[in-house]
Amino acid sequence: MKKYEEEWNVIKAVRSRKAGQGALLKEWALNANLASSAGLLPAQAQALEEFKGWVSSLTAPQSDSIVLEIERFCAKQGIELGWILDDAGLVDIRAALSTLVMYYGMAVQHRMATQPLAALRAWENDPLSRRNRDFGSRLYALLATEGHVTLPANMLLAPEKERTAHVVNTIKEELSRNRPAIISLAAQALADQQSGL
């Protein structure tokens, strides 16, 4: 019970603040001195540059959502995200905690990058489950839009079972031919599914 209480307190605290914490995350992550202040090695600095590119590509709602996730992580560690994001003159603690938060942020980035792969794998394992069928339909529509497949005319009036079998077989054929292209479309299909488009 205490765990849920702590998480609820974090959520309440975040909601009570002004919107725009995502903008602070972007400002912090794009700081030119972040690599040196975090004491990163050259290979780590390269990973940081990739992370910065990802953070800058986020929409405001996405960055606000990620801030909420990072803030929950920080709360579990006894850290206030504001110590890092806000310019309150806490240079010593900011330097000490920036690396921890940066690597957690990178873990979030990599998790988000693997979600389309996981969704595609789930679809391959069980294309007929309700969730996977929706994902497959969205993926098939994107394949058609991109010109990878064409819906045969006889499928327009075919029974649903036959159309579903066509979608499954077509996606599987395309996966065997051009998996990288399908993976990039899977990311869009998953984003559409999550946003309810």
mmCIF file of the C-alpha atoms, coordinates in Angstrom:
data_MODEL
# 
_entry.id   MODEL 
# 
loop_
_atom_site.group_PDB 
_atom_site.id 
_atom_site.type_symbol 
_atom_site.label_atom_id 
_atom_site.label_alt_id 
_atom_site.label_comp_id 
_atom_site.label_asym_id 
_atom_site.label_entity_id 
_atom_site.label_seq_id 
_atom_site.pdbx_PDB_ins_code 
_atom_site.Cartn_x 
_atom_site.Cartn_y 
_atom_site.Cartn_z 
_atom_site.occupancy 
_atom_site.B_iso_or_equiv 
_atom_site.pdbx_formal_charge 
_atom_site.auth_seq_id 
_atom_site.auth_comp_id 
_atom_site.auth_asym_id 
_atom_site.auth_atom_id 
_atom_site.pdbx_PDB_model_num 
ATOM 1   C CA . MET A 1 1   ? 0.000   0.000   0.000   1.00 0.00 ? 1   MET A CA 1 
ATOM 2   C CA . LYS A 1 2   ? 2.843   2.357   0.862   1.00 0.00 ? 2   LYS A CA 1 
ATOM 3   C CA . LYS A 1 3   ? 4.371   1.888   -2.622  1.00 0.00 ? 3   LYS A CA 1 
ATOM 4   C CA . TYR A 1 4   ? 1.151   3.033   -4.302  1.00 0.00 ? 4   TYR A CA 1 
ATOM 5   C CA . GLU A 1 5   ? 0.854   5.929   -1.887  1.00 0.00 ? 5   GLU A CA 1 
ATOM 6   C CA . GLU A 1 6   ? 4.373   7.088   -2.766  1.00 0.00 ? 6   GLU A CA 1 
ATOM 7   C CA . GLU A 1 7   ? 3.674   6.835   -6.502  1.00 0.00 ? 7   GLU A CA 1 
ATOM 8   C CA . TRP A 1 8   ? 0.396   8.719   -6.092  1.00 0.00 ? 8   TRP A CA 1 
ATOM 9   C CA . ASN A 1 9   ? 2.199   11.460  -4.175  1.00 0.00 ? 9   ASN A CA 1 
ATOM 10  C CA . VAL A 1 10  ? 4.698   11.798  -7.027  1.00 0.00 ? 10  VAL A CA 1 
ATOM 11  C CA . ILE A 1 11  ? 1.876   12.001  -9.568  1.00 0.00 ? 11  ILE A CA 1 
ATOM 12  C CA . LYS A 1 12  ? 0.029   14.605  -7.494  1.00 0.00 ? 12  LYS A CA 1 
ATOM 13  C CA . ALA A 1 13  ? 3.187   16.668  -7.107  1.00 0.00 ? 13  ALA A CA 1 
ATOM 14  C CA . VAL A 1 14  ? 3.848   16.598  -10.836 1.00 0.00 ? 14  VAL A CA 1 
ATOM 15  C CA . ARG A 1 15  ? 0.275   17.494  -11.721 1.00 0.00 ? 15  ARG A CA 1 
ATOM 16  C CA . SER A 1 16  ? 0.273   20.373  -9.279  1.00 0.00 ? 16  SER A CA 1 
ATOM 17  C CA . ARG A 1 17  ? 3.208   22.018  -11.048 1.00 0.00 ? 17  ARG A CA 1 
ATOM 18  C CA . LYS A 1 18  ? 2.955   24.131  -14.145 1.00 0.00 ? 18  LYS A CA 1 
ATOM 19  C CA . ALA A 1 19  ? 3.025   22.220  -17.434 1.00 0.00 ? 19  ALA A CA 1 
ATOM 20  C CA . GLY A 1 20  ? 6.254   22.452  -19.297 1.00 0.00 ? 20  GLY A CA 1 
ATOM 21  C CA . GLN A 1 21  ? 8.619   20.266  -17.312 1.00 0.00 ? 21  GLN A CA 1 
ATOM 22  C CA . GLY A 1 22  ? 9.325   18.608  -20.665 1.00 0.00 ? 22  GLY A CA 1 
ATOM 23  C CA . ALA A 1 23  ? 10.769  21.903  -21.893 1.00 0.00 ? 23  ALA A CA 1 
ATOM 24  C CA . LEU A 1 24  ? 13.102  21.929  -18.886 1.00 0.00 ? 24  LEU A CA 1 
ATOM 25  C CA . LEU A 1 25  ? 14.160  18.357  -19.711 1.00 0.00 ? 25  LEU A CA 1 
ATOM 26  C CA . LYS A 1 26  ? 15.036  19.428  -23.245 1.00 0.00 ? 26  LYS A CA 1 
ATOM 27  C CA . GLU A 1 27  ? 16.955  22.455  -21.982 1.00 0.00 ? 27  GLU A CA 1 
ATOM 28  C CA . TRP A 1 28  ? 18.907  20.311  -19.524 1.00 0.00 ? 28  TRP A CA 1 
ATOM 29  C CA . ALA A 1 29  ? 19.663  17.522  -22.024 1.00 0.00 ? 29  ALA A CA 1 
ATOM 30  C CA . LEU A 1 30  ? 20.754  19.958  -24.733 1.00 0.00 ? 30  LEU A CA 1 
ATOM 31  C CA . ASN A 1 31  ? 23.161  21.794  -22.432 1.00 0.00 ? 31  ASN A CA 1 
ATOM 32  C CA . ALA A 1 32  ? 26.516  21.917  -24.208 1.00 0.00 ? 32  ALA A CA 1 
ATOM 33  C CA . ASN A 1 33  ? 28.431  21.239  -20.962 1.00 0.00 ? 33  ASN A CA 1 
ATOM 34  C CA . LEU A 1 34  ? 26.427  18.186  -19.886 1.00 0.00 ? 34  LEU A CA 1 
ATOM 35  C CA . ALA A 1 35  ? 29.013  15.620  -21.074 1.00 0.00 ? 35  ALA A CA 1 
ATOM 36  C CA . SER A 1 36  ? 31.903  17.280  -19.284 1.00 0.00 ? 36  SER A CA 1 
ATOM 37  C CA . SER A 1 37  ? 29.933  18.078  -16.132 1.00 0.00 ? 37  SER A CA 1 
ATOM 38  C CA . ALA A 1 38  ? 28.842  14.442  -15.933 1.00 0.00 ? 38  ALA A CA 1 
ATOM 39  C CA . GLY A 1 39  ? 32.457  13.257  -16.416 1.00 0.00 ? 39  GLY A CA 1 
ATOM 40  C CA . LEU A 1 40  ? 31.704  11.159  -19.484 1.00 0.00 ? 40  LEU A CA 1 
ATOM 41  C CA . LEU A 1 41  ? 34.230  9.210   -21.525 1.00 0.00 ? 41  LEU A CA 1 
ATOM 42  C CA . PRO A 1 42  ? 34.301  9.830   -25.324 1.00 0.00 ? 42  PRO A CA 1 
ATOM 43  C CA . ALA A 1 43  ? 32.144  6.772   -26.103 1.00 0.00 ? 43  ALA A CA 1 
ATOM 44  C CA . GLN A 1 44  ? 29.659  7.884   -23.472 1.00 0.00 ? 44  GLN A CA 1 
ATOM 45  C CA . ALA A 1 45  ? 29.687  11.395  -24.929 1.00 0.00 ? 45  ALA A CA 1 
ATOM 46  C CA . GLN A 1 46  ? 28.668  9.920   -28.307 1.00 0.00 ? 46  GLN A CA 1 
ATOM 47  C CA . ALA A 1 47  ? 25.739  8.138   -26.652 1.00 0.00 ? 47  ALA A CA 1 
ATOM 48  C CA . LEU A 1 48  ? 24.832  11.453  -25.026 1.00 0.00 ? 48  LEU A CA 1 
ATOM 49  C CA . GLU A 1 49  ? 24.776  13.175  -28.428 1.00 0.00 ? 49  GLU A CA 1 
ATOM 50  C CA . GLU A 1 50  ? 22.352  10.525  -29.704 1.00 0.00 ? 50  GLU A CA 1 
ATOM 51  C CA . PHE A 1 51  ? 20.260  11.014  -26.567 1.00 0.00 ? 51  PHE A CA 1 
ATOM 52  C CA . LYS A 1 52  ? 20.201  14.780  -27.121 1.00 0.00 ? 52  LYS A CA 1 
ATOM 53  C CA . GLY A 1 53  ? 18.975  14.240  -30.675 1.00 0.00 ? 53  GLY A CA 1 
ATOM 54  C CA . TRP A 1 54  ? 16.209  12.006  -29.407 1.00 0.00 ? 54  TRP A CA 1 
ATOM 55  C CA . VAL A 1 55  ? 15.168  14.432  -26.668 1.00 0.00 ? 55  VAL A CA 1 
ATOM 56  C CA . SER A 1 56  ? 15.055  17.337  -29.113 1.00 0.00 ? 56  SER A CA 1 
ATOM 57  C CA . SER A 1 57  ? 12.807  15.296  -31.447 1.00 0.00 ? 57  SER A CA 1 
ATOM 58  C CA . LEU A 1 58  ? 10.170  14.720  -28.749 1.00 0.00 ? 58  LEU A CA 1 
ATOM 59  C CA . THR A 1 59  ? 6.883   16.557  -28.888 1.00 0.00 ? 59  THR A CA 1 
ATOM 60  C CA . ALA A 1 60  ? 5.834   18.549  -25.817 1.00 0.00 ? 60  ALA A CA 1 
ATOM 61  C CA . PRO A 1 61  ? 3.377   15.841  -24.623 1.00 0.00 ? 61  PRO A CA 1 
ATOM 62  C CA . GLN A 1 62  ? 6.020   13.132  -25.134 1.00 0.00 ? 62  GLN A CA 1 
ATOM 63  C CA . SER A 1 63  ? 8.672   15.027  -23.188 1.00 0.00 ? 63  SER A CA 1 
ATOM 64  C CA . ASP A 1 64  ? 6.199   15.825  -20.393 1.00 0.00 ? 64  ASP A CA 1 
ATOM 65  C CA . SER A 1 65  ? 5.298   12.112  -20.200 1.00 0.00 ? 65  SER A CA 1 
ATOM 66  C CA . ILE A 1 66  ? 8.961   11.141  -20.024 1.00 0.00 ? 66  ILE A CA 1 
ATOM 67  C CA . VAL A 1 67  ? 9.584   13.724  -17.319 1.00 0.00 ? 67  VAL A CA 1 
ATOM 68  C CA . LEU A 1 68  ? 6.831   12.075  -15.265 1.00 0.00 ? 68  LEU A CA 1 
ATOM 69  C CA . GLU A 1 69  ? 8.546   8.698   -15.695 1.00 0.00 ? 69  GLU A CA 1 
ATOM 70  C CA . ILE A 1 70  ? 11.959  10.116  -14.811 1.00 0.00 ? 70  ILE A CA 1 
ATOM 71  C CA . GLU A 1 71  ? 10.462  11.933  -11.840 1.00 0.00 ? 71  GLU A CA 1 
ATOM 72  C CA . ARG A 1 72  ? 9.014   8.652   -10.508 1.00 0.00 ? 72  ARG A CA 1 
ATOM 73  C CA . PHE A 1 73  ? 12.437  7.059   -10.862 1.00 0.00 ? 73  PHE A CA 1 
ATOM 74  C CA . CYS A 1 74  ? 14.062  9.995   -9.067  1.00 0.00 ? 74  CYS A CA 1 
ATOM 75  C CA . ALA A 1 75  ? 11.521  9.852   -6.236  1.00 0.00 ? 75  ALA A CA 1 
ATOM 76  C CA . LYS A 1 76  ? 12.354  6.180   -5.700  1.00 0.00 ? 76  LYS A CA 1 
ATOM 77  C CA . GLN A 1 77  ? 16.030  7.176   -5.445  1.00 0.00 ? 77  GLN A CA 1 
ATOM 78  C CA . GLY A 1 78  ? 15.346  10.028  -3.030  1.00 0.00 ? 78  GLY A CA 1 
ATOM 79  C CA . ILE A 1 79  ? 16.176  12.636  -5.657  1.00 0.00 ? 79  ILE A CA 1 
ATOM 80  C CA . GLU A 1 80  ? 14.134  15.641  -6.707  1.00 0.00 ? 80  GLU A CA 1 
ATOM 81  C CA . LEU A 1 81  ? 14.266  16.145  -10.461 1.00 0.00 ? 81  LEU A CA 1 
ATOM 82  C CA . GLY A 1 82  ? 14.113  19.876  -9.852  1.00 0.00 ? 82  GLY A CA 1 
ATOM 83  C CA . TRP A 1 83  ? 17.623  19.705  -8.379  1.00 0.00 ? 83  TRP A CA 1 
ATOM 84  C CA . ILE A 1 84  ? 18.850  18.874  -11.865 1.00 0.00 ? 84  ILE A CA 1 
ATOM 85  C CA . LEU A 1 85  ? 16.402  20.686  -14.148 1.00 0.00 ? 85  LEU A CA 1 
ATOM 86  C CA . ASP A 1 86  ? 15.986  23.961  -12.270 1.00 0.00 ? 86  ASP A CA 1 
ATOM 87  C CA . ASP A 1 87  ? 18.813  26.466  -12.186 1.00 0.00 ? 87  ASP A CA 1 
ATOM 88  C CA . ALA A 1 88  ? 18.872  26.943  -8.447  1.00 0.00 ? 88  ALA A CA 1 
ATOM 89  C CA . GLY A 1 89  ? 22.615  27.160  -7.965  1.00 0.00 ? 89  GLY A CA 1 
ATOM 90  C CA . LEU A 1 90  ? 22.917  23.544  -6.848  1.00 0.00 ? 90  LEU A CA 1 
ATOM 91  C CA . VAL A 1 91  ? 25.974  22.956  -9.027  1.00 0.00 ? 91  VAL A CA 1 
ATOM 92  C CA . ASP A 1 92  ? 27.525  20.297  -6.795  1.00 0.00 ? 92  ASP A CA 1 
ATOM 93  C CA . ILE A 1 93  ? 24.442  18.096  -6.549  1.00 0.00 ? 93  ILE A CA 1 
ATOM 94  C CA . ARG A 1 94  ? 23.493  18.675  -10.202 1.00 0.00 ? 94  ARG A CA 1 
ATOM 95  C CA . ALA A 1 95  ? 26.828  17.324  -11.393 1.00 0.00 ? 95  ALA A CA 1 
ATOM 96  C CA . ALA A 1 96  ? 26.573  14.309  -9.106  1.00 0.00 ? 96  ALA A CA 1 
ATOM 97  C CA . LEU A 1 97  ? 23.034  13.386  -10.150 1.00 0.00 ? 97  LEU A CA 1 
ATOM 98  C CA . SER A 1 98  ? 23.041  14.330  -13.842 1.00 0.00 ? 98  SER A CA 1 
ATOM 99  C CA . THR A 1 99  ? 24.760  11.121  -14.912 1.00 0.00 ? 99  THR A CA 1 
ATOM 100 C CA . LEU A 1 100 ? 22.248  8.955   -13.068 1.00 0.00 ? 100 LEU A CA 1 
ATOM 101 C CA . VAL A 1 101 ? 19.258  10.732  -14.586 1.00 0.00 ? 101 VAL A CA 1 
ATOM 102 C CA . MET A 1 102 ? 20.869  10.873  -18.025 1.00 0.00 ? 102 MET A CA 1 
ATOM 103 C CA . TYR A 1 103 ? 21.425  7.113   -18.094 1.00 0.00 ? 103 TYR A CA 1 
ATOM 104 C CA . TYR A 1 104 ? 17.891  6.453   -16.901 1.00 0.00 ? 104 TYR A CA 1 
ATOM 105 C CA . GLY A 1 105 ? 16.680  8.760   -19.673 1.00 0.00 ? 105 GLY A CA 1 
ATOM 106 C CA . MET A 1 106 ? 18.741  6.774   -22.164 1.00 0.00 ? 106 MET A CA 1 
ATOM 107 C CA . ALA A 1 107 ? 17.179  3.571   -20.844 1.00 0.00 ? 107 ALA A CA 1 
ATOM 108 C CA . VAL A 1 108 ? 13.737  5.094   -21.482 1.00 0.00 ? 108 VAL A CA 1 
ATOM 109 C CA . GLN A 1 109 ? 14.874  6.041   -24.993 1.00 0.00 ? 109 GLN A CA 1 
ATOM 110 C CA . HIS A 1 110 ? 16.041  2.492   -25.748 1.00 0.00 ? 110 HIS A CA 1 
ATOM 111 C CA . ARG A 1 111 ? 12.906  0.970   -24.256 1.00 0.00 ? 111 ARG A CA 1 
ATOM 112 C CA . MET A 1 112 ? 10.764  3.191   -26.472 1.00 0.00 ? 112 MET A CA 1 
ATOM 113 C CA . ALA A 1 113 ? 12.848  2.235   -29.505 1.00 0.00 ? 113 ALA A CA 1 
ATOM 114 C CA . THR A 1 114 ? 12.268  -1.468  -28.829 1.00 0.00 ? 114 THR A CA 1 
ATOM 115 C CA . GLN A 1 115 ? 8.489   -1.182  -28.372 1.00 0.00 ? 115 GLN A CA 1 
ATOM 116 C CA . PRO A 1 116 ? 7.759   -1.476  -32.127 1.00 0.00 ? 116 PRO A CA 1 
ATOM 117 C CA . LEU A 1 117 ? 9.983   -4.559  -32.286 1.00 0.00 ? 117 LEU A CA 1 
ATOM 118 C CA . ALA A 1 118 ? 8.150   -6.058  -29.322 1.00 0.00 ? 118 ALA A CA 1 
ATOM 119 C CA . ALA A 1 119 ? 4.766   -5.272  -30.884 1.00 0.00 ? 119 ALA A CA 1 
ATOM 120 C CA . LEU A 1 120 ? 5.843   -6.846  -34.162 1.00 0.00 ? 120 LEU A CA 1 
ATOM 121 C CA . ARG A 1 121 ? 7.164   -9.931  -32.357 1.00 0.00 ? 121 ARG A CA 1 
ATOM 122 C CA . ALA A 1 122 ? 3.890   -10.220 -30.405 1.00 0.00 ? 122 ALA A CA 1 
ATOM 123 C CA . TRP A 1 123 ? 1.964   -9.974  -33.683 1.00 0.00 ? 123 TRP A CA 1 
ATOM 124 C CA . GLU A 1 124 ? 4.144   -12.692 -35.261 1.00 0.00 ? 124 GLU A CA 1 
ATOM 125 C CA . ASN A 1 125 ? 3.510   -14.977 -32.291 1.00 0.00 ? 125 ASN A CA 1 
ATOM 126 C CA . ASP A 1 126 ? -0.275  -14.428 -32.228 1.00 0.00 ? 126 ASP A CA 1 
ATOM 127 C CA . PRO A 1 127 ? -1.587  -12.341 -35.130 1.00 0.00 ? 127 PRO A CA 1 
ATOM 128 C CA . LEU A 1 128 ? -5.223  -13.128 -34.341 1.00 0.00 ? 128 LEU A CA 1 
ATOM 129 C CA . SER A 1 129 ? -5.478  -11.779 -30.792 1.00 0.00 ? 129 SER A CA 1 
ATOM 130 C CA . ARG A 1 130 ? -7.620  -8.648  -30.539 1.00 0.00 ? 130 ARG A CA 1 
ATOM 131 C CA . ARG A 1 131 ? -4.734  -6.263  -29.854 1.00 0.00 ? 131 ARG A CA 1 
ATOM 132 C CA . ASN A 1 132 ? -2.458  -7.859  -32.436 1.00 0.00 ? 132 ASN A CA 1 
ATOM 133 C CA . ARG A 1 133 ? -5.187  -7.948  -35.080 1.00 0.00 ? 133 ARG A CA 1 
ATOM 134 C CA . ASP A 1 134 ? -5.644  -4.179  -34.667 1.00 0.00 ? 134 ASP A CA 1 
ATOM 135 C CA . PHE A 1 135 ? -1.874  -3.680  -34.911 1.00 0.00 ? 135 PHE A CA 1 
ATOM 136 C CA . GLY A 1 136 ? -1.732  -5.922  -38.011 1.00 0.00 ? 136 GLY A CA 1 
ATOM 137 C CA . SER A 1 137 ? -4.558  -3.998  -39.694 1.00 0.00 ? 137 SER A CA 1 
ATOM 138 C CA . ARG A 1 138 ? -2.769  -0.716  -39.076 1.00 0.00 ? 138 ARG A CA 1 
ATOM 139 C CA . LEU A 1 139 ? 0.506   -2.168  -40.337 1.00 0.00 ? 139 LEU A CA 1 
ATOM 140 C CA . TYR A 1 140 ? -1.188  -3.545  -43.454 1.00 0.00 ? 140 TYR A CA 1 
ATOM 141 C CA . ALA A 1 141 ? -2.784  -0.135  -44.144 1.00 0.00 ? 141 ALA A CA 1 
ATOM 142 C CA . LEU A 1 142 ? 0.645   1.511   -43.886 1.00 0.00 ? 142 LEU A CA 1 
ATOM 143 C CA . LEU A 1 143 ? 2.127   -1.121  -46.205 1.00 0.00 ? 143 LEU A CA 1 
ATOM 144 C CA . ALA A 1 144 ? -0.603  -0.323  -48.735 1.00 0.00 ? 144 ALA A CA 1 
ATOM 145 C CA . THR A 1 145 ? -0.131  3.439   -48.332 1.00 0.00 ? 145 THR A CA 1 
ATOM 146 C CA . GLU A 1 146 ? 3.620   3.087   -48.888 1.00 0.00 ? 146 GLU A CA 1 
ATOM 147 C CA . GLY A 1 147 ? 3.029   0.964   -51.989 1.00 0.00 ? 147 GLY A CA 1 
ATOM 148 C CA . HIS A 1 148 ? 4.487   -2.262  -50.581 1.00 0.00 ? 148 HIS A CA 1 
ATOM 149 C CA . VAL A 1 149 ? 1.223   -4.183  -51.066 1.00 0.00 ? 149 VAL A CA 1 
ATOM 150 C CA . THR A 1 150 ? -1.986  -3.857  -53.028 1.00 0.00 ? 150 THR A CA 1 
ATOM 151 C CA . LEU A 1 151 ? -5.354  -5.025  -51.757 1.00 0.00 ? 151 LEU A CA 1 
ATOM 152 C CA . PRO A 1 152 ? -6.786  -7.459  -54.300 1.00 0.00 ? 152 PRO A CA 1 
ATOM 153 C CA . ALA A 1 153 ? -10.230 -6.398  -55.537 1.00 0.00 ? 153 ALA A CA 1 
ATOM 154 C CA . ASN A 1 154 ? -11.797 -9.700  -54.462 1.00 0.00 ? 154 ASN A CA 1 
ATOM 155 C CA . MET A 1 155 ? -10.817 -8.965  -50.838 1.00 0.00 ? 155 MET A CA 1 
ATOM 156 C CA . LEU A 1 156 ? -13.100 -5.919  -50.593 1.00 0.00 ? 156 LEU A CA 1 
ATOM 157 C CA . LEU A 1 157 ? -16.226 -8.081  -50.355 1.00 0.00 ? 157 LEU A CA 1 
ATOM 158 C CA . ALA A 1 158 ? -14.616 -11.193 -48.898 1.00 0.00 ? 158 ALA A CA 1 
ATOM 159 C CA . PRO A 1 159 ? -15.705 -12.460 -45.473 1.00 0.00 ? 159 PRO A CA 1 
ATOM 160 C CA . GLU A 1 160 ? -13.758 -11.040 -42.526 1.00 0.00 ? 160 GLU A CA 1 
ATOM 161 C CA . LYS A 1 161 ? -12.013 -14.350 -41.860 1.00 0.00 ? 161 LYS A CA 1 
ATOM 162 C CA . GLU A 1 162 ? -10.665 -14.387 -45.424 1.00 0.00 ? 162 GLU A CA 1 
ATOM 163 C CA . ARG A 1 163 ? -9.572  -10.724 -45.260 1.00 0.00 ? 163 ARG A CA 1 
ATOM 164 C CA . THR A 1 164 ? -7.828  -11.356 -41.952 1.00 0.00 ? 164 THR A CA 1 
ATOM 165 C CA . ALA A 1 165 ? -5.996  -14.364 -43.402 1.00 0.00 ? 165 ALA A CA 1 
ATOM 166 C CA . HIS A 1 166 ? -4.946  -12.219 -46.377 1.00 0.00 ? 166 HIS A CA 1 
ATOM 167 C CA . VAL A 1 167 ? -3.589  -9.487  -44.070 1.00 0.00 ? 167 VAL A CA 1 
ATOM 168 C CA . VAL A 1 168 ? -1.649  -11.991 -41.954 1.00 0.00 ? 168 VAL A CA 1 
ATOM 169 C CA . ASN A 1 169 ? -0.159  -13.823 -44.947 1.00 0.00 ? 169 ASN A CA 1 
ATOM 170 C CA . THR A 1 170 ? 0.737   -10.599 -46.752 1.00 0.00 ? 170 THR A CA 1 
ATOM 171 C CA . ILE A 1 171 ? 2.505   -9.103  -43.731 1.00 0.00 ? 171 ILE A CA 1 
ATOM 172 C CA . LYS A 1 172 ? 4.410   -12.351 -43.149 1.00 0.00 ? 172 LYS A CA 1 
ATOM 173 C CA . GLU A 1 173 ? 5.522   -12.394 -46.803 1.00 0.00 ? 173 GLU A CA 1 
ATOM 174 C CA . GLU A 1 174 ? 6.649   -8.766  -46.582 1.00 0.00 ? 174 GLU A CA 1 
ATOM 175 C CA . LEU A 1 175 ? 8.523   -9.504  -43.347 1.00 0.00 ? 175 LEU A CA 1 
ATOM 176 C CA . SER A 1 176 ? 10.438  -12.287 -45.058 1.00 0.00 ? 176 SER A CA 1 
ATOM 177 C CA . ARG A 1 177 ? 11.273  -9.974  -47.989 1.00 0.00 ? 177 ARG A CA 1 
ATOM 178 C CA . ASN A 1 178 ? 12.033  -6.662  -46.319 1.00 0.00 ? 178 ASN A CA 1 
ATOM 179 C CA . ARG A 1 179 ? 12.035  -6.818  -42.531 1.00 0.00 ? 179 ARG A CA 1 
ATOM 180 C CA . PRO A 1 180 ? 13.824  -3.454  -41.965 1.00 0.00 ? 180 PRO A CA 1 
ATOM 181 C CA . ALA A 1 181 ? 11.148  -1.556  -43.903 1.00 0.00 ? 181 ALA A CA 1 
ATOM 182 C CA . ILE A 1 182 ? 8.391   -3.335  -41.987 1.00 0.00 ? 182 ILE A CA 1 
ATOM 183 C CA . ILE A 1 183 ? 10.048  -2.518  -38.656 1.00 0.00 ? 183 ILE A CA 1 
ATOM 184 C CA . SER A 1 184 ? 10.021  1.195   -39.459 1.00 0.00 ? 184 SER A CA 1 
ATOM 185 C CA . LEU A 1 185 ? 6.342   0.985   -40.426 1.00 0.00 ? 185 LEU A CA 1 
ATOM 186 C CA . ALA A 1 186 ? 5.673   -1.012  -37.253 1.00 0.00 ? 186 ALA A CA 1 
ATOM 187 C CA . ALA A 1 187 ? 6.793   2.013   -35.238 1.00 0.00 ? 187 ALA A CA 1 
ATOM 188 C CA . GLN A 1 188 ? 4.179   4.157   -36.984 1.00 0.00 ? 188 GLN A CA 1 
ATOM 189 C CA . ALA A 1 189 ? 1.488   1.477   -36.622 1.00 0.00 ? 189 ALA A CA 1 
ATOM 190 C CA . LEU A 1 190 ? 2.215   1.216   -32.892 1.00 0.00 ? 190 LEU A CA 1 
ATOM 191 C CA . ALA A 1 191 ? 2.168   5.007   -32.448 1.00 0.00 ? 191 ALA A CA 1 
ATOM 192 C CA . ASP A 1 192 ? -1.175  5.178   -34.262 1.00 0.00 ? 192 ASP A CA 1 
ATOM 193 C CA . GLN A 1 193 ? -2.540  2.335   -32.139 1.00 0.00 ? 193 GLN A CA 1 
ATOM 194 C CA . GLN A 1 194 ? -1.400  3.962   -28.889 1.00 0.00 ? 194 GLN A CA 1 
ATOM 195 C CA . SER A 1 195 ? -2.872  7.324   -29.852 1.00 0.00 ? 195 SER A CA 1 
ATOM 196 C CA . GLY A 1 196 ? -6.127  5.704   -30.986 1.00 0.00 ? 196 GLY A CA 1 
ATOM 197 C CA . LEU A 1 197 ? -5.942  7.042   -34.546 1.00 0.00 ? 197 LEU A CA 1 
# 
